[in-house]
Amino acid sequence: MKKLLFFICLHSSLFSNSQEKTAQINWITFEQAMQAREQFIQENTQAIKERKIVPKKVFIDAYTSWCGWCKKMDATTFKDPSVVAYMNQHYYAVKLNAEMRDTIEYDGHKFFNQSPKGKKGSHTLAISLLDGKMSYPTYVIMDENMHRSHIIPGYMKAPEMFSLLNFFGSNNYLRYKQYVEKTNTQVQGSKK
């Protein structure tokens, strides 16, 4: 009996450890996120119209190959099991190399790196998404309709990242936005 109990404990311990080690964010390219989103919409058109489900939001990690803080995010925060689980469930997670050379077509525009070959330069999609404020890492949250909700620069520890993902993923940012708009209206009304 002791041997059986030992084997069960050992097996469950090994299984949970292997799950933790293999759990990772399902990073995709910007183009793959757009394709996945379109496919989801096509497959769920009726449910979306009835507001039973909505497409996932898009989380974009704008990084560069030389960015030390980007590498630290990949090694720590983006390995945290709670961040991984929430990200995979609620977002299309996009890695966007802000200096890549590929051309991306999106929303009727072509985005590309306009610097001469052999020289580093910023990709115009990254410039557009980050409003030209090129610091790394920077994260962009896009809502389910592909509207940019927020730009967040800088390294974040796992608890901060989880809170950020949850704030936007659960749509709490909409309630906050409504609160701010209501407060601003009240302030404007009191000035009259």
ROSE-4610 file (N, C-alpha, C; in Angstrom, 1 decimal, always signed):
// ROSE-4610
residu = [M/M/M/K/K/K/K/K/K/L/L/L/L/L/L/F/F/F/F/F/F/I/I/I/C/C/C/L/L/L/H/H/H/S/S/S/S/S/S/L/L/L/F/F/F/S/S/S/N/N/N/S/S/S/Q/Q/Q/E/E/E/K/K/K/T/T/T/A/A/A/Q/Q/Q/I/I/I/N/N/N/W/W/W/I/I/I/T/T/T/F/F/F/E/E/E/Q/Q/Q/A/A/A/M/M/M/Q/Q/Q/A/A/A/R/R/R/E/E/E/Q/Q/Q/F/F/F/I/I/I/Q/Q/Q/E/E/E/N/N/N/T/T/T/Q/Q/Q/A/A/A/I/I/I/K/K/K/E/E/E/R/R/R/K/K/K/I/I/I/V/V/V/P/P/P/K/K/K/K/K/K/V/V/V/F/F/F/I/I/I/D/D/D/A/A/A/Y/Y/Y/T/T/T/S/S/S/W/W/W/C/C/C/G/G/G/W/W/W/C/C/C/K/K/K/K/K/K/M/M/M/D/D/D/A/A/A/T/T/T/T/T/T/F/F/F/K/K/K/D/D/D/P/P/P/S/S/S/V/V/V/V/V/V/A/A/A/Y/Y/Y/M/M/M/N/N/N/Q/Q/Q/H/H/H/Y/Y/Y/Y/Y/Y/A/A/A/V/V/V/K/K/K/L/L/L/N/N/N/A/A/A/E/E/E/M/M/M/R/R/R/D/D/D/T/T/T/I/I/I/E/E/E/Y/Y/Y/D/D/D/G/G/G/H/H/H/K/K/K/F/F/F/F/F/F/N/N/N/Q/Q/Q/S/S/S/P/P/P/K/K/K/G/G/G/K/K/K/K/K/K/G/G/G/S/S/S/H/H/H/T/T/T/L/L/L/A/A/A/I/I/I/S/S/S/L/L/L/L/L/L/D/D/D/G/G/G/K/K/K/M/M/M/S/S/S/Y/Y/Y/P/P/P/T/T/T/Y/Y/Y/V/V/V/I/I/I/M/M/M/D/D/D/E/E/E/N/N/N/M/M/M/H/H/H/R/R/R/S/S/S/H/H/H/I/I/I/I/I/I/P/P/P/G/G/G/Y/Y/Y/M/M/M/K/K/K/A/A/A/P/P/P/E/E/E/M/M/M/F/F/F/S/S/S/L/L/L/L/L/L/N/N/N/F/F/F/F/F/F/G/G/G/S/S/S/N/N/N/N/N/N/Y/Y/Y/L/L/L/R/R/R/Y/Y/Y/K/K/K/Q/Q/Q/Y/Y/Y/V/V/V/E/E/E/K/K/K/T/T/T/N/N/N/T/T/T/Q/Q/Q/V/V/V/Q/Q/Q/G/G/G/S/S/S/K/K/K/K/K/K]
num = [1/1/1/2/2/2/3/3/3/4/4/4/5/5/5/6/6/6/7/7/7/8/8/8/9/9/9/10/10/10/11/11/11/12/12/12/13/13/13/14/14/14/15/15/15/16/16/16/17/17/17/18/18/18/19/19/19/20/20/20/21/21/21/22/22/22/23/23/23/24/24/24/25/25/25/26/26/26/27/27/27/28/28/28/29/29/29/30/30/30/31/31/31/32/32/32/33/33/33/34/34/34/35/35/35/36/36/36/37/37/37/38/38/38/39/39/39/40/40/40/41/41/41/42/42/42/43/43/43/44/44/44/45/45/45/46/46/46/47/47/47/48/48/48/49/49/49/50/50/50/51/51/51/52/52/52/53/53/53/54/54/54/55/55/55/56/56/56/57/57/57/58/58/58/59/59/59/60/60/60/61/61/61/62/62/62/63/63/63/64/64/64/65/65/65/66/66/66/67/67/67/68/68/68/69/69/69/70/70/70/71/71/71/72/72/72/73/73/73/74/74/74/75/75/75/76/76/76/77/77/77/78/78/78/79/79/79/80/80/80/81/81/81/82/82/82/83/83/83/84/84/84/85/85/85/86/86/86/87/87/87/88/88/88/89/89/89/90/90/90/91/91/91/92/92/92/93/93/93/94/94/94/95/95/95/96/96/96/97/97/97/98/98/98/99/99/99/100/100/100/101/101/101/102/102/102/103/103/103/104/104/104/105/105/105/106/106/106/107/107/107/108/108/108/109/109/109/110/110/110/111/111/111/112/112/112/113/113/113/114/114/114/115/115/115/116/116/116/117/117/117/118/118/118/119/119/119/120/120/120/121/121/121/122/122/122/123/123/123/124/124/124/125/125/125/126/126/126/127/127/127/128/128/128/129/129/129/130/130/130/131/131/131/132/132/132/133/133/133/134/134/134/135/135/135/136/136/136/137/137/137/138/138/138/139/139/139/140/140/140/141/141/141/142/142/142/143/143/143/144/144/144/145/145/145/146/146/146/147/147/147/148/148/148/149/149/149/150/150/150/151/151/151/152/152/152/153/153/153/154/154/154/155/155/155/156/156/156/157/157/157/158/158/158/159/159/159/160/160/160/161/161/161/162/162/162/163/163/163/164/164/164/165/165/165/166/166/166/167/167/167/168/168/168/169/169/169/170/170/170/171/171/171/172/172/172/173/173/173/174/174/174/175/175/175/176/176/176/177/177/177/178/178/178/179/179/179/180/180/180/181/181/181/182/182/182/183/183/183/184/184/184/185/185/185/186/186/186/187/187/187/188/188/188/189/189/189/190/190/190/191/191/191/192/192/192]
x = [+0.8/+0.0/+0.9/+1.9/+2.8/+3.5/+3.9/+4.5/+3.5/+2.2/+1.2/+1.0/+0.9/+0.7/+1.9/+3.1/+4.3/+4.3/+4.0/+3.9/+2.9/+1.8/+0.7/+1.2/+1.8/+2.3/+3.5/+4.4/+5.5/+5.0/+4.0/+3.5/+2.7/+1.9/+1.2/+2.2/+3.2/+4.2/+5.0/+5.4/+6.1/+5.2/+3.9/+2.9/+2.7/+2.5/+2.3/+3.6/+4.8/+6.0/+6.2/+5.9/+6.0/+5.0/+3.8/+2.8/+3.3/+3.9/+4.4/+5.5/+6.4/+7.5/+7.1/+6.1/+5.6/+4.6/+4.0/+3.0/+3.7/+3.2/+3.8/+2.8/+3.0/+2.1/+2.2/+1.0/+0.9/+1.2/+2.4/+2.8/+2.6/+2.0/+1.8/+2.2/+2.2/+2.6/+1.3/+1.5/+0.3/-0.6/+0.0/-0.8/-1.6/-1.0/-1.7/-2.8/-2.6/-3.7/-4.9/-4.6/-5.7/-6.4/-5.7/-6.3/-7.1/-6.6/-7.3/-8.6/-8.5/-9.7/-10.7/-10.3/-11.3/-12.0/-11.2/-11.7/-12.7/-12.4/-13.3/-14.6/-14.5/-15.7/-16.6/-15.9/-16.7/-17.4/-16.7/-17.3/-18.3/-18.4/-19.2/-20.1/-20.4/-21.1/-22.4/-23.2/-24.5/-24.4/-23.5/-23.3/-22.7/-21.9/-21.4/-22.5/-23.3/-24.5/-25.4/-25.6/-26.5/-25.8/-24.5/-23.7/-23.5/-23.5/-23.2/-21.7/-20.9/-19.5/-18.9/-17.7/-16.9/-15.6/-15.0/-13.6/-12.6/-11.5/-10.5/-9.9/-9.4/-8.6/-7.3/-6.5/-5.1/-4.2/-3.2/-2.1/-0.8/-0.2/+1.0/+2.2/+3.2/+4.5/+5.4/+5.6/+6.6/+7.9/+8.9/+10.2/+11.3/+12.5/+13.6/+14.5/+15.4/+16.3/+17.4/+17.7/+18.8/+18.3/+17.0/+16.4/+16.5/+17.3/+17.5/+16.2/+15.4/+14.2/+13.2/+13.2/+12.3/+12.7/+14.0/+14.5/+14.1/+14.2/+13.8/+12.3/+11.5/+10.0/+9.8/+10.5/+10.3/+10.8/+11.8/+12.4/+11.6/+10.9/+10.2/+8.7/+8.3/+6.8/+6.0/+6.5/+5.8/+5.9/+6.6/+6.6/+5.7/+5.2/+4.4/+3.1/+2.8/+1.6/+0.3/+0.1/-1.2/-1.2/-0.1/+0.0/-0.2/+0.4/+0.3/-1.1/-1.8/-3.1/-4.1/-4.0/-4.9/-4.7/-3.5/-3.1/-3.7/-3.4/-3.9/-5.4/-6.1/-7.6/-8.2/-7.7/-8.4/-7.8/-6.6/-6.0/-5.4/-5.3/-4.3/-3.0/-2.0/-0.8/+0.2/+0.6/+1.4/+2.8/+3.8/+5.2/+5.4/+5.8/+6.0/+7.4/+8.3/+9.7/+9.6/+9.8/+9.7/+10.7/+11.7/+12.7/+12.7/+11.6/+11.6/+11.6/+11.9/+12.0/+10.7/+9.9/+8.7/+7.7/+7.0/+5.9/+4.6/+3.8/+2.5/+1.4/+0.4/-0.8/-1.9/-2.4/-3.4/-4.3/-5.6/-6.6/-6.3/-6.0/-5.9/-4.5/-3.6/-2.3/-1.2/+0.0/+1.2/+2.1/+2.6/+3.6/+4.9/+6.0/+7.3/+8.4/+9.6/+10.7/+11.3/+11.3/+11.7/+13.2/+14.0/+15.4/+16.1/+17.3/+18.0/+18.5/+18.6/+19.0/+20.4/+20.5/+21.8/+21.7/+20.8/+20.6/+19.4/+19.5/+18.3/+17.4/+16.1/+15.1/+13.8/+12.9/+11.6/+10.6/+9.9/+8.8/+7.7/+7.0/+6.0/+4.7/+4.5/+3.4/+3.7/+4.9/+5.3/+5.2/+5.6/+5.6/+4.1/+3.2/+1.8/+1.2/+1.4/+0.8/+1.3/+2.6/+3.2/+3.1/+2.4/+2.4/+3.7/+4.7/+6.0/+6.9/+6.4/+7.2/+7.9/+9.0/+9.7/+10.6/+10.0/+10.7/+10.3/+11.2/+11.0/+11.3/+10.5/+9.3/+8.1/+7.2/+6.0/+4.9/+3.7/+2.6/+1.4/+0.7/-0.5/-1.6/-2.7/-3.9/-4.9/-5.4/-6.5/-7.7/-8.9/-10.1/-10.6/-11.7/-12.2/-12.6/-12.7/-13.0/-11.7/-10.6/-9.3/-9.0/-9.6/-9.3/-8.3/-7.3/-6.3/-6.9/-6.8/-7.3/-6.3/-5.1/-4.0/-2.6/-1.7/-0.3/+0.4/+1.2/+1.8/+3.3/+4.2/+5.6/+6.2/+7.3/+8.2/+8.0/+9.1/+9.1/+8.0/+7.4/+6.4/+6.6/+6.5/+6.5/+5.2/+5.2/+4.0/+2.7/+2.7/+1.4/+0.9/+1.8/+1.4/+0.8/+1.5/+1.0/-0.3/-0.5/-1.7/-2.9/-2.6/-3.7/-4.0/-3.0/-3.3/-4.1/-3.7/-4.4/-5.9/-6.1/-7.4/-8.2/-7.6/-8.3/-8.9/-8.1/-8.6/-9.4/-9.0/-9.7/-11.1/-11.3/-12.6/-13.5/-13.0/-13.7/-13.9/-13.1/-13.2/-12.7/-11.9/-11.4/-12.6/-13.6/-14.8/-15.6/-15.7/-16.4/-15.6/-14.3/-13.4/-13.5/-13.5/-13.7/-15.0/-16.1/-17.4/-17.4/-16.7/-16.6/-15.9/-14.8/-14.0/-14.9/-15.6/-16.4/-17.5/-18.2/-19.2/-18.7/-17.5/-16.9/-16.6/-16.0/-15.7/-16.9/-18.0/-19.3/-19.8/-19.7/-20.1/-19.3/-18.0/-17.1/-17.4/-17.6/-18.0/-19.3/-20.3/-21.6/-21.5/-20.6/-20.5/-19.8/-19.0/-18.3/-19.3/-20.4/-21.4/-22.1]
y = [-1.2/+0.0/+1.3/+1.2/+2.4/+2.6/+1.5/+1.7/+2.3/+1.8/+2.4/+3.9/+4.2/+5.6/+6.5/+5.9/+6.6/+6.8/+5.8/+5.9/+6.9/+6.9/+7.9/+9.3/+9.6/+10.9/+11.3/+10.3/+10.6/+11.0/+10.2/+10.4/+11.7/+12.1/+13.4/+14.5/+14.3/+15.4/+15.6/+14.5/+14.6/+15.2/+14.8/+15.3/+16.8/+17.3/+18.7/+19.5/+19.0/+19.7/+19.8/+18.7/+18.8/+19.7/+19.8/+20.7/+22.2/+22.5/+23.8/+24.2/+23.3/+23.5/+23.7/+23.0/+23.1/+24.2/+24.7/+25.7/+27.0/+27.4/+28.7/+29.4/+30.7/+31.5/+31.1/+31.0/+30.6/+31.9/+32.3/+33.5/+33.2/+34.2/+34.1/+35.4/+35.4/+36.7/+37.5/+38.8/+39.7/+39.1/+38.6/+38.1/+36.8/+36.0/+34.8/+35.2/+36.2/+36.7/+37.2/+37.9/+38.4/+37.3/+36.3/+35.1/+34.3/+34.1/+33.4/+34.1/+35.4/+36.2/+36.1/+36.2/+36.2/+34.8/+33.7/+32.4/+32.2/+32.7/+32.6/+33.3/+34.5/+35.3/+34.5/+34.0/+33.2/+32.0/+31.3/+30.1/+30.4/+31.6/+31.9/+33.2/+33.4/+34.7/+34.8/+33.8/+33.9/+34.2/+33.4/+33.6/+35.0/+35.5/+36.9/+37.9/+37.7/+38.7/+38.7/+37.5/+37.4/+37.7/+38.2/+38.6/+37.5/+36.2/+35.1/+34.9/+35.3/+35.2/+36.4/+36.7/+37.8/+37.2/+37.7/+37.3/+37.7/+37.0/+37.4/+38.8/+39.4/+40.6/+40.3/+41.2/+41.0/+41.7/+41.0/+41.5/+41.5/+42.6/+42.7/+43.1/+42.2/+42.5/+43.0/+44.4/+45.0/+44.9/+44.3/+44.0/+44.2/+44.1/+44.0/+42.9/+42.5/+41.4/+41.8/+43.1/+43.6/+44.1/+44.0/+44.6/+43.6/+44.0/+43.2/+43.0/+44.0/+43.9/+43.0/+43.0/+42.1/+40.7/+40.4/+39.1/+38.7/+39.6/+39.3/+39.0/+39.7/+39.5/+38.0/+37.6/+36.3/+35.2/+35.5/+34.5/+34.5/+35.5/+35.5/+35.7/+36.9/+37.2/+36.4/+36.2/+35.5/+34.0/+33.5/+32.1/+31.8/+32.9/+32.7/+31.9/+30.9/+30.0/+30.8/+31.8/+32.5/+33.5/+34.1/+34.9/+34.1/+33.0/+32.1/+31.6/+31.2/+30.7/+31.8/+32.9/+34.0/+34.5/+34.7/+35.2/+34.2/+33.0/+32.0/+31.9/+32.1/+32.0/+33.2/+34.4/+35.7/+36.5/+36.1/+37.0/+36.2/+36.8/+36.4/+37.1/+36.3/+36.9/+37.0/+38.2/+38.5/+39.0/+38.4/+38.9/+39.7/+41.0/+41.9/+42.5/+42.0/+42.5/+43.9/+44.9/+46.3/+46.7/+45.8/+46.1/+45.1/+44.3/+43.2/+43.8/+43.0/+43.4/+43.0/+42.2/+41.7/+42.8/+42.7/+43.6/+43.0/+43.8/+43.3/+44.2/+43.5/+44.2/+44.1/+45.3/+45.3/+46.6/+46.4/+47.5/+48.4/+47.8/+48.5/+49.2/+49.0/+49.6/+48.6/+49.0/+48.1/+48.7/+47.9/+48.3/+47.6/+48.3/+47.7/+48.5/+48.0/+48.7/+49.5/+50.8/+51.7/+52.1/+51.5/+51.8/+50.9/+51.4/+50.6/+49.3/+48.3/+47.0/+47.1/+46.3/+46.3/+47.3/+48.2/+49.1/+48.8/+49.0/+48.8/+50.0/+49.7/+50.8/+50.2/+51.1/+50.6/+50.3/+49.3/+48.8/+49.8/+50.2/+51.2/+50.7/+49.4/+48.9/+49.2/+48.9/+49.2/+50.7/+51.5/+53.0/+53.4/+52.9/+53.2/+52.8/+51.5/+51.0/+51.7/+52.2/+52.8/+54.3/+54.9/+56.3/+57.0/+56.2/+56.7/+56.8/+56.3/+56.3/+55.0/+54.9/+53.6/+53.2/+52.6/+52.0/+50.6/+49.8/+48.3/+47.8/+46.9/+46.4/+47.3/+47.3/+48.0/+47.1/+47.1/+46.3/+47.1/+46.5/+47.1/+46.2/+46.7/+45.9/+46.4/+45.5/+45.8/+45.0/+45.7/+45.1/+44.1/+43.5/+42.4/+43.0/+44.3/+44.9/+45.5/+45.1/+45.6/+47.1/+47.7/+49.0/+49.0/+49.9/+49.9/+50.5/+49.8/+50.2/+50.9/+50.4/+51.0/+50.6/+51.5/+51.2/+51.3/+50.2/+50.1/+49.9/+50.8/+50.6/+50.0/+49.3/+48.9/+47.5/+47.1/+45.8/+45.7/+44.5/+44.3/+42.9/+42.9/+41.6/+40.9/+39.6/+38.8/+39.3/+39.7/+40.2/+41.4/+42.3/+43.5/+43.1/+42.2/+41.8/+41.1/+40.2/+39.5/+40.5/+41.5/+42.5/+43.3/+43.6/+44.4/+43.5/+42.2/+41.3/+41.2/+41.0/+40.9/+42.1/+43.3/+44.6/+44.8/+44.5/+44.6/+43.4/+42.2/+41.0/+40.8/+41.4/+41.3/+42.5/+43.4/+44.7/+45.6/+45.5/+46.5/+47.9/+47.9/+49.2/+50.0/+49.3/+50.0/+50.7/+50.0/+50.7/+51.9/+51.7/+52.8/+54.0/+53.7/+54.7/+55.5/+54.7/+55.3/+56.2/+55.7/+56.5/+57.8/+57.8/+59.0/+60.0/+59.4/+60.3/+60.9/+60.1/+60.7/+61.8/+61.5/+62.5/+63.8/+63.6/+64.8/+65.6/+64.9/+65.6/+66.4/+65.8/+66.4/+67.7/+67.6/+68.7/+69.8/+69.5/+70.5/+71.1/+70.3/+70.9/+71.8/+71.6/+72.4/+73.7/+73.8/+75.0/+76.0/+75.5/+76.4/+77.3]
z = [+0.0/+0.0/+0.0/+0.8/+0.9/-0.5/-1.2/-2.5/-3.5/-3.4/-4.3/-4.1/-2.8/-2.4/-2.9/-2.7/-3.1/-4.6/-5.4/-6.8/-7.3/-6.7/-7.1/-6.8/-5.6/-5.3/-6.2/-6.5/-7.4/-8.8/-9.3/-10.6/-10.7/-9.7/-9.8/-9.7/-8.9/-8.8/-10.1/-10.7/-12.0/-13.0/-13.0/-14.0/-13.8/-12.6/-12.4/-12.7/-12.4/-12.7/-14.2/-14.9/-16.4/-17.0/-16.5/-17.0/-16.8/-15.6/-15.3/-16.3/-16.5/-17.4/-18.8/-19.3/-20.7/-20.9/-19.9/-20.1/-20.6/-21.7/-22.3/-23.1/-23.3/-24.0/-25.5/-26.1/-27.5/-28.4/-28.5/-29.3/-30.7/-31.4/-32.9/-33.5/-34.8/-35.5/-35.6/-36.0/-36.2/-37.2/-38.4/-39.4/-39.0/-38.2/-37.7/-36.7/-35.9/-35.1/-35.9/-36.9/-37.8/-38.5/-38.9/-39.5/-38.5/-37.3/-36.3/-35.9/-35.8/-35.5/-36.6/-37.8/-38.9/-39.0/-38.8/-38.8/-37.6/-36.4/-35.3/-35.6/-36.2/-36.6/-37.6/-38.6/-39.6/-39.0/-38.1/-37.5/-36.4/-35.9/-34.8/-35.1/-36.3/-36.7/-35.9/-35.9/-35.2/-33.7/-33.1/-31.6/-31.3/-32.2/-32.0/-32.2/-33.2/-33.4/-32.2/-31.6/-30.4/-29.1/-29.2/-28.1/-27.1/-27.6/-26.7/-26.5/-27.5/-27.4/-28.1/-27.8/-28.5/-28.9/-30.0/-30.3/-29.2/-29.1/-28.1/-28.4/-27.4/-27.6/-28.1/-28.5/-29.0/-28.1/-27.6/-26.8/-27.7/-27.9/-28.7/-27.8/-27.9/-27.2/-28.3/-28.3/-29.2/-28.6/-29.3/-28.7/-29.8/-29.4/-30.3/-29.9/-30.8/-30.4/-29.4/-29.4/-28.5/-27.1/-26.9/-25.7/-24.5/-23.5/-22.3/-21.5/-21.3/-20.5/-21.2/-22.5/-23.3/-23.0/-23.0/-22.7/-21.3/-20.4/-19.0/-18.9/-19.6/-19.6/-20.1/-21.2/-21.7/-20.7/-19.9/-19.0/-17.7/-17.3/-16.0/-16.2/-16.4/-16.4/-17.4/-18.6/-19.6/-19.4/-18.3/-18.0/-16.7/-16.1/-14.9/-15.3/-14.6/-14.9/-15.0/-14.1/-14.1/-15.3/-15.6/-16.8/-18.1/-18.2/-19.3/-19.5/-18.4/-18.6/-19.0/-18.3/-18.6/-20.1/-20.4/-21.8/-22.8/-22.7/-23.7/-23.8/-22.7/-22.7/-23.2/-23.0/-23.3/-24.5/-24.9/-25.9/-27.1/-28.2/-29.2/-28.9/-28.5/-28.0/-29.2/-29.5/-30.7/-30.2/-30.8/-30.6/-31.9/-31.7/-32.9/-32.7/-33.6/-33.6/-34.3/-33.5/-34.0/-35.0/-35.3/-36.3/-37.4/-37.5/-38.5/-39.9/-40.9/-42.3/-43.1/-42.6/-43.3/-43.6/-44.7/-45.0/-44.4/-43.8/-43.2/-43.8/-44.3/-44.8/-43.8/-43.4/-42.4/-42.6/-42.6/-42.6/-43.8/-45.0/-46.2/-46.3/-45.4/-45.5/-45.5/-46.1/-46.1/-45.1/-44.2/-43.1/-43.4/-43.2/-43.5/-42.7/-42.8/-42.2/-43.3/-43.1/-44.2/-44.2/-43.3/-43.2/-44.3/-44.8/-45.8/-45.2/-46.1/-45.6/-45.0/-43.9/-43.2/-42.0/-42.0/-40.9/-40.1/-38.8/-38.0/-38.1/-38.1/-38.2/-37.7/-37.4/-36.9/-38.0/-37.7/-38.6/-38.5/-39.6/-39.6/-38.8/-38.7/-37.9/-36.4/-36.0/-34.6/-34.3/-35.3/-35.1/-35.0/-35.8/-35.7/-34.4/-34.0/-32.8/-31.6/-31.6/-30.4/-30.5/-31.4/-31.6/-31.7/-32.3/-32.5/-31.3/-30.1/-28.9/-28.8/-29.4/-29.5/-28.3/-27.4/-26.2/-26.1/-25.5/-25.4/-24.1/-23.6/-24.3/-24.1/-25.0/-24.9/-25.4/-24.7/-24.9/-25.4/-26.4/-26.9/-26.7/-26.2/-26.0/-27.0/-27.8/-28.8/-28.4/-28.5/-28.1/-29.2/-28.9/-29.8/-31.2/-31.3/-32.6/-33.3/-32.7/-33.3/-33.1/-32.1/-31.7/-30.6/-30.8/-29.7/-28.4/-27.4/-26.1/-25.3/-25.3/-24.4/-24.9/-24.6/-24.8/-23.4/-23.1/-21.8/-22.0/-21.7/-21.9/-20.6/-20.8/-19.7/-19.2/-18.5/-17.8/-16.8/-16.7/-15.6/-15.0/-13.7/-13.0/-13.2/-12.9/-13.2/-12.5/-11.2/-10.7/-11.4/-11.8/-12.5/-13.8/-14.5/-15.9/-15.8/-14.8/-14.6/-14.4/-13.5/-13.2/-14.5/-15.3/-16.5/-17.5/-17.7/-18.6/-18.1/-16.8/-16.2/-16.4/-16.2/-16.3/-17.7/-18.7/-20.0/-20.5/-20.1/-20.5/-20.0/-18.8/-18.1/-18.5/-19.3/-19.7/-18.5/-17.5/-16.4/-16.8/-17.9/-18.4/-19.0/-19.5/-20.0/-18.9/-17.7/-16.6/-16.1/-16.1/-15.6/-16.6/-17.9/-18.9/-18.8/-18.5/-18.3/-17.0/-16.0/-14.8/-15.0/-15.8/-16.1/-16.9/-17.9/-18.7/-17.9/-17.0/-16.2/-15.3/-14.7/-13.8/-14.6/-15.8/-16.6/-16.9/-17.2/-17.6/-16.3/-15.2/-13.9/-13.7/-13.9/-13.7/-14.6/-15.9/-16.9/-16.6/-16.1/-15.7/-14.6/-13.6/-12.4/-12.8/-13.9/-14.3/-15.0/-15.4/-16.2/-15.2]
